[in-house]
Amino acid sequence: MLFALSDTHKEIQESIHQLAQEKIKPRAVQIDESGEYPWDIKELLAKYGYIGANMPEEYGGAGLDLLSFNLIVEEIARVCASSSQIVVVQELGSLPILLGGHVELKQRILPDLASGKKIVAYALTEPNAGSDVQSLKTHAEKDGRTYILNGQKIFISNGGVADYYTVFAKTERGITAFVVDKDTPGFNVGKLEKKMGIKGSPTAQLYLENCRIPEENLIGEEGQGWLLAMKTFDKSRPTVGAQALGIAQGALDVCLQYVQEREQFGKSISSFQGVQFMLADMATQIEAARCLVYRAAEMSDQIQSDGKNSLLIRAASMAKLFASDVAMKVTTDAVQLLGGYGYIQEYAVERMMRDAKITQIYEGTNQIQRLVIARTIIGGK
């Protein structure tokens, strides 16, 4: 079987499943209601090495492959999407450094990210540069041994709680990536957004006003930012797919328990054919999404990303696209299946439905994913 998990993968899955069910699941409702970053969950995940699971051992990480990391994300998202954001965004913000940073930068930054001592964010999106990343306005001007950054970023996950920000800006040579310390003079966090879902993951605006960034914080070389972003997406999009997969599986878990306990017309509603058909469709869609996500992760582990490999790009986009669409479909059906109970907060599916929506939007909207997939099939721009 192509995607049969190895014994090592199964051990990782079982370990994080137990931790998520016992320690994270009981906090999910409170995290959603408070809308506050769950520092206790961050410390819990750091304690067990899950935050730095994808980072090389030489920098203090667990050195796990992407499939293992995605299993971790899936099991956390299965009970609490906000908590899964802790590891998802840590991966996203650190990937450009891992993929393109020079040795000194990696040695200086990555150990604290791998241990969870420091938090990182990924700052690419701007008011007029969402899907059209090439239109970003934030710019960096070289001044001796420093770069002066000016611009604005929006919709930045971990905004306000991150210690480091991977910031993309334009230089004379093109889009370039930098590590910006939160204490840099001129760097300010704007308003925190009020969101439909993933409320325990802060989303903020960022302002950079004459921020002087030492050249030692340059990630790679000037003009390599676009390529670094593309290489990052090859790995981060399957991870978002895993997050969506976890949300969908969590909704199905609730449904399976509910339909066996709920009785109408003198018998369990699990015996009704209409209910059975809904559950069959949900389970089939989830399994299909799981195959795409695991396949993309496996390909990413086997093929070194150069940001241009059409097979890898296609697999990553398909995983993200299909799994997020499934998450939205399954959670919507879950609310319907539970009826009035599905619409109230006492049951988790309404939260899961709200959380699922963002997976169709960030890391490239699903419309963009379809465009990307089409280009890898028929070519063109």
MOLINDA-V322954 format. One record per helix or strand of 3 or more residues. SS is the DSSP state (H for helix, E for strand). FROM is the first residue (numbers start at 0). TO is the last residue. If there is no record, write none. Layout:
ss from to
SS FROM TO
SS FROM TO
This chain:
ss from to
H 6 33
H 38 46
H 56 58
H 65 76
H 80 99
H 102 114
E 119 122
H 132 134
E 138 142
E 145 156
E 163 170
E 173 180
E 186 191
E 202 213
H 214 216
H 224 260
H 268 270
H 272 301
H 309 342
H 348 359
H 365 377
